[in-house]
Structure formats: structure tokens, C-alpha cells
């Protein structure tokens, strides 16, 4: 196991572009997190418990498609796979249930929750309210190491796009990029609500659309350019345009009608 470093630094250092090894690589990354040197961690990381780290792993795995919508999550299997005790897994699943990533059913246990396509307009509006704000605030607080990690994640996502890897690989990197950025805003309550919205937004369907991966790469590059310039307003506008672009494409391809537009 690797010790030391930041949580996302360790995760980012693992190349997920080998789709066949996607699950095992993430597990290795999580194992590194669980043994990282707390003395070198950021204040946010020192507050993280083991169950919070497991929960982050599970969020990325769900949004990346490693765990499919409707799939049963078995605590003992997850604990064995991650080489940890069952207690942090049980607590992590409670966090994910509260956020809407999973449902706990009487006769099936924990299952991955379906996305809520009928609520896509409401979810879009919520994303548009919170994510540009997090981007603006994060840009003002970015440290050099934060920018380096964001750049590295973005490069890996572009490599996955150019190699035509599985969509689940690209979605995992996309999740990692967005939430690594949003954590820099130091707005934990807003970050929590964004996690709740992402649990329900139909990223699965959006990511499956032709050419969306290439569009995302270009939109992320505009965000990165603004971040490198430490231009908060430009970064906020780029994030807003990124979210709007995805929503327009989604509705154009899936034939959803609504009285709301995508201009926020």
C-alpha cells in the first residue's frame, strides 16, 4: 500500500484507462487512502473517517457504472474486496442511503437506486444553482497542488476518451474531476446537496450519447483554462455552459418536453 499524499492525489495517480482492471484499480486506490499518513493530510482529509472514504469509493463506482442501477450491494463482499472490516461498509451504506445513491429494501438489502429521469429538469436547475457557485468559490481558494491534481485527472479522462474506453471509465474520471474541484470551495453543506443531486441525475443516459465524451473534453478544457488563470468568473461561466450543454443534448435526444429552458 502507498502511504502519504492526499486522498485525490492517490486516487488520481492510478490510471483507470485499462477498463478490464477498473474495479481492482479502484480498490487498490481505496486501500491506499485507508492507510495514508494523517499527518500530511489536509484539514478536510483529517476529518474523514474510514466509512466516508468507503462511501466516496462507492459513489464513484455507482456513477461510473461499476455497480449498475438496481444491483444489490452485499456488505460482506464489499468488505472482502476492499480488505476492511464490515463496519465501515455498513456505515458507508447508511451515508449513501441518506444521499439517495442506494435504497435499502426489506427483502433485498441495499440496492443501487435508479436515476430519476422524470425529475431531470428539476435536477438540472439544482445543478445550475450550486455547481457554478462551488466552482467560483473553489477558484478563489485553489492551491497549486489542487490545480496539479485537477489537471492530471483531466488528462487521464482525455486519454480514456481518445482510446475509446468504456463509458464507465470516463464517467468515473468525470465524477472525480468535478468533486475534486468542488471540495476546494470548502462549502460542505452545498457539496452534500450536490452529491444528492448527482445520485439522481441520469448521467448513464447522457454519457451514452454519441460524441458526448468529446464535448465534455472540450468543455473541461475551458474550465481548466479559467482555473489556471485563477479567473473565478470565467470558471463559473464555463461550468454553467458545461452543465447546460449536457442538459440540451439530453433533452434533444430523449425527447423530453418541458416549459423550462436550459439557461438558468
C-alpha positions in Angstrom: 0.0 0.0 0.0 1.1 3.6 -0.6 1.3 5.8 2.4 1.1 9.6 2.5 -0.2 12.1 0.0 -3.7 13.5 -0.4 -6.8 11.4 -1.0 -7.4 12.6 -4.5 -3.7 12.7 -5.2 -3.5 9.0 -4.6 -6.7 8.2 -6.5 -5.6 10.4 -9.4 -2.3 8.6 -9.6 -4.0 5.4 -10.5 -4.7 5.0 -14.3 -8.2 3.7 -14.8 -7.9 3.6 -18.6 -7.4 -0.1 -18.5 -11.1 -0.8 -18.3 -10.7 -4.5 -17.6 -8.9 -3.7 -14.4 -11.2 -0.9 -13.4 -12.7 -2.4 -10.2 -9.4 -3.8 -8.9 -7.5 -0.5 -9.5 -10.1 1.5 -7.6 -9.8 -1.0 -4.7 -6.1 -0.5 -4.7 -6.6 3.2 -4.6 -9.0 2.9 -1.7 -6.6 0.8 0.2 -4.0 3.5 -0.2 -6.5 6.0 1.2 -7.2 3.9 4.2 -3.5 3.8 5.1 -2.5 7.3 4.2 -0.4 9.3 6.7 -2.9 11.6 8.5 -0.1 14.0 9.5 0.3 15.0 5.9 -3.4 15.2 5.0 -5.3 18.4 4.6 -7.7 19.6 7.3 -10.6 18.2 5.4 -8.9 14.8 5.0 -8.1 14.6 8.7 -11.8 14.8 9.4 -12.6 12.0 7.0 -13.5 8.7 8.6 -12.9 5.3 7.0 -16.6 5.0 6.3 -16.5 8.4 4.5 -13.7 7.1 2.3 -15.6 3.9 1.5 -18.7 6.0 0.7 -16.6 8.1 -1.8 -15.4 4.9 -3.4 -18.9 3.6 -3.7 -20.3 6.9 -5.1 -17.7 6.9 -7.9 -18.3 3.2 -8.6 -22.1 3.8 -8.9 -21.8 6.9 -11.1 -19.1 5.2 -13.1 -21.4 2.2 -13.7 -19.2 -0.4 -11.9 -22.3 -1.0 -9.7 -25.3 -1.0 -12.0 -28.6 0.7 -11.2 -30.7 -1.9 -9.4 -27.8 -4.0 -8.5 -27.7 -5.5 -4.9 -24.7 -4.4 -2.8 -23.5 -7.1 -0.4 -21.7 -5.7 2.6 -19.6 -8.8 3.2 -18.5 -8.9 -0.5 -17.5 -5.2 -0.5 -15.6 -5.6 2.8 -13.7 -8.6 1.5 -13.0 -6.9 -1.8 -11.6 -3.8 0.0 -9.8 -5.9 2.7 -11.5 -4.0 5.5 -14.0 -4.9 8.3 -17.7 -4.9 7.6 -18.4 -2.0 10.0 -17.2 0.9 7.8 -19.0 -0.6 4.8 -22.2 -0.7 6.8 -21.8 2.9 7.9 -20.9 4.0 4.4 -24.1 2.4 3.0 -26.1 4.4 5.6 -24.5 7.6 4.2 -25.3 6.6 0.6 -28.9 5.8 1.6 -29.3 9.2 3.1 -28.0 10.8 -0.1 -30.1 8.7 -2.4 -27.4 6.5 -4.1 -28.9 3.3 -2.7 -32.3 2.1 -1.4 -32.5 -0.4 1.5 -35.3 -2.9 0.8 -36.8 -5.3 3.3 -36.2 -8.5 1.3 -33.2 -7.4 -0.9 -31.0 -5.3 1.3 -29.1 -2.4 -0.2 -29.6 -1.9 -4.0 -28.3 0.9 -6.2 -31.1 3.5 -6.7 -32.4 4.2 -10.2 -31.9 7.7 -11.6 -34.9 9.9 -11.8 -35.5 10.8 -15.4 -38.9 12.3 -14.6 -37.1 14.9 -12.4 -34.4 15.8 -14.9 -35.4 19.4 -15.3 -35.6 20.0 -11.5 -32.3 18.2 -11.0 -30.7 20.4 -13.8 -31.9 23.6 -12.1 -30.4 22.5 -8.9 -27.1 21.7 -10.5 -27.2 25.1 -12.2 -27.8 26.8 -8.8 -25.0 25.1 -6.9 -22.2 23.8 -9.1 -21.2 27.2 -10.7 -21.2 28.7 -7.2 -18.9 26.0 -6.0 -16.7 26.5 -9.0 -16.4 30.2 -8.4 -15.6 29.8 -4.7 -13.2 27.0 -5.3 -11.2 29.0 -7.9 -10.5 31.6 -5.3 -9.2 29.0 -2.9 -7.2 26.8 -5.3 -3.7 25.8 -4.2 -1.1 24.8 -6.7 -1.3 21.1 -5.7 -5.1 21.3 -6.2 -4.6 22.5 -9.8 -2.0 19.9 -10.4 -4.4 17.1 -9.4 -7.3 18.5 -11.4 -5.0 18.8 -14.5 -3.9 15.2 -14.0 -7.4 13.9 -13.7 -8.4 15.8 -16.8 -5.5 14.4 -18.8 -6.4 10.8 -17.8 -10.0 11.4 -18.8 -8.9 12.8 -22.2 -6.7 9.7 -22.6 -9.7 7.5 -21.9 -11.8 9.4 -24.4 -9.2 9.2 -27.2 -8.7 5.4 -26.5 -12.5 4.9 -26.8 -12.5 3.2 -23.4 -15.7 2.1 -21.7 -18.0 4.9 -20.9 -17.9 3.8 -17.2 -14.2 4.7 -17.1 -14.8 8.2 -18.5 -17.7 8.8 -16.1 -15.5 7.8 -13.1 -12.9 10.4 -14.1 -15.7 13.0 -14.7 -17.0 12.4 -11.2 -13.5 12.6 -9.7 -12.8 15.9 -11.6 -16.0 17.6 -10.5 -15.9 16.7 -6.9 -12.1 17.3 -6.5 -12.9 20.8 -7.7 -16.0 21.3 -5.6 -14.2 20.2 -2.4 -11.8 23.1 -2.8 -14.7 25.5 -2.2 -14.9 24.5 1.5 -18.7 24.6 1.4 -19.5 21.2 2.9 -23.3 21.6 3.1 -23.6 22.7 -0.6 -21.2 19.9 -1.5 -23.5 17.4 0.2 -26.6 18.6 -1.7 -24.7 18.3 -5.0 -23.9 14.7 -4.1 -27.6 14.1 -3.5 -28.5 15.6 -6.9 -25.8 13.6 -8.8 -27.2 10.4 -7.3 -30.5 11.0 -9.2 -29.3 12.7 -12.4 -29.3 10.4 -15.4 -25.6 10.6 -16.2 -25.8 7.0 -17.5 -28.1 8.0 -20.4 -26.3 11.3 -21.1 -22.8 9.6 -21.2 -24.1 7.0 -23.7 -24.9 9.7 -26.3 -22.6 9.8 -29.4 -19.9 12.4 -29.2 -20.7 13.5 -25.7 -17.3 12.3 -24.4 -15.5 14.6 -26.9 -17.8 17.5 -26.0 -17.0 17.0 -22.3 -13.3 17.0 -23.1 -13.6 20.4 -24.8 -15.8 21.9 -22.0 -13.5 20.7 -19.3 -10.6 22.3 -21.1 -12.4 25.7 -20.9 -12.9 25.2 -17.2 -9.2 24.3 -16.8 -8.1 27.3 -18.7 -10.1 29.6 -16.3 -8.8 27.7 -13.3 -5.2 28.1 -14.4 -5.8 31.8 -14.9 -7.4 31.9 -11.4 -10.4 33.6 -13.1 -13.3 32.7 -10.9 -16.0 34.4 -13.1 -14.7 32.7 -16.3 -14.6 29.3 -14.5 -18.1 29.8 -13.2 -19.4 30.6 -16.7 -17.5 27.6 -18.2 -19.1 25.3 -15.6 -22.5 26.7 -16.3 -22.1 26.2 -20.0 -20.9 22.7 -19.4 -24.0 21.8 -17.4 -26.3 23.5 -19.9 -24.7 21.7 -22.8 -25.3 18.3 -21.3 -28.9 19.1 -20.5 -29.6 20.4 -24.0 -28.1 17.3 -25.5 -30.0 15.0 -23.2 -33.4 16.6 -23.9 -32.8 16.7 -27.6 -32.0 13.0 -27.8 -34.5 11.7 -25.4 -37.5 13.8 -26.5 -38.3 15.3 -23.1 -40.6 18.3 -23.2 -40.6 21.0 -20.6 -41.7 24.6 -20.2 -38.3 25.3 -18.6 -35.3 26.2 -20.7 -31.6 25.5 -20.0 -30.4 29.0 -19.5 -30.9 29.0 -15.7 
